[in-house]
Amino acid sequence: MNPIGTILLVEDNPDDVFFMRRACKSVCLQNPLHVVEDGNKAIDYLAGNGEFADRTAFPLPCVMLLDLKLPGKSGLDVLGWIQGRPEFVTSVVIVLTTSREPRDIQEAYRLGANAYLVKPTSPTQLAEIVSSIKSFWIDHNVVQ
Amino acid sequence: MLLLAPTGADSANSISVLKTAGFEAVVCCDLSEVVTRAVEGVGAMLLAEESLRTPDLVVLTEFLEKQSSWSDVPLIVITSGGDTTHISLRAYQALGPAANLSLVERPFRVITLVSTLRAALRSRRRQYEVRDLLEQLEEKVRERTARLEQTISELEAFSYSMSHDLRAPLRAMRGYSQVLLEEYSAKLDEDGQDYLNRILSASERLDRLVQDVLRYSRSARETIEFITVNLEALIASVIVEYPALRPPNAVIDVAVPLLKVRGHEASLTQVISNLLGNAVKFVKSGEKPHVRVWTTKHDSRVRIFFRDNGIGIAPEHHSKIFKMFERLSAGSEYEGTGIGLAIVAKAVERMGGKVGVESEVGKGSTFWIELEGSEE
């Protein structure tokens, strides 16, 4: 349970970022949402490299929403990076992507994704998804 | 190339005759040697009748019967006439069906033998030409197949990423129209709201289309594993998933017990939800969809039938409906992308099965799929 933990959204499409922010607002999600737009930045954020060195401004996320198709390092690369590091063993990573390919799904789970969600096309459905993420992964799930 | 299985004194004689005529010949001591050498390549076989006496004639007939489709080795037997003719007769009967056989009777003039051999070698040369052509052809087929497979996989990768890339702007269009409707509808008059609704429904339609194309390309590509599928459980799970298939919207009547089939469960789920979805969709407005599902056994195969009380399909359209983008109902009375049955046909084809339909306008339709049955 971490009602005020940071949510890290790894998403390169500004429209999807807009809809995600709106969905969070519509279900009254209080948690701060940080956005990074590619795989390299996601890894830098988690590692606390460079601009993300300040953990007060950039705290480790309680939930990470990860797109798979990203410029540079892909979402799967980020999952692979996390998997190799014991300090992230309880990190919650939820894949949020357009891909429904069995290959992507299996690979994501193999690399330790906690859940795999396909991006919905309507804001209403997105709000439902955010609401269930809030209730399960933020309000009920225990990581420490 | 020429092989010879002589007995007695005339082998040296024959060899010299052949050499003079410019033939290349190898002398063999028995039929087994003839066959062993013939396997490496042979122009014709010249055999003395006496050599066919032996029981290993069967070695020769076996060799002749096992020739490739292009090969028909010419066989020339020199007979002696007189009291040994019955050997020729026997050889002729034994080899007859399998062999390209000519008999030359002693005493023969040299020109008779030479011309017979020339003709034989000439036909043999043609056979080798056919072999080379066949090999070239096979090579060409291999090359083209490889190129075709390459193109197909590129096309599939293209359509896959295309469909994905199409969905991103589509999500934006759909999302922003919905946001506009929710937050700004007070500022729009009726026409404005109508236009916005049209944008929204068009983008929803496009989204369904793109998703169906993706589904189709998945059903055409994904690796499938066969297991025994319990159709009753599978149909029950499909009905649970879609409210349109349940009362009060529709009645699906399953004639239990259903026979089990061998198939790929995910593909079969897709197939059955598409067929049931269609069955309840294409009914006259105001009528309640009623679908009956049953199975029958045909030797080792099982046919699954889906009979509906819908609007039916004219016979001239039966062959069209399983093709991509074929929609029979015009306008917007029945929503659809025209891909659903193409997915059904492709998925069933990949499971080694068949699909079909029996229907008349106004009398409902019976769709069926046929798959391998399972006793497990």
Interface residues (C-beta under 8 A of the other chain):
Chain A: N13 D15 D16 F18 F19 R22 K69 T98 S99 R100 E101 P102 K119 T121 S122 P123 T124 L126
Chain B: Y160 H164 R167 A168 L170 R171 A172 R174 G175 Y176 Q178 V179 E182 S203 E204 D207 L214 R218 E222
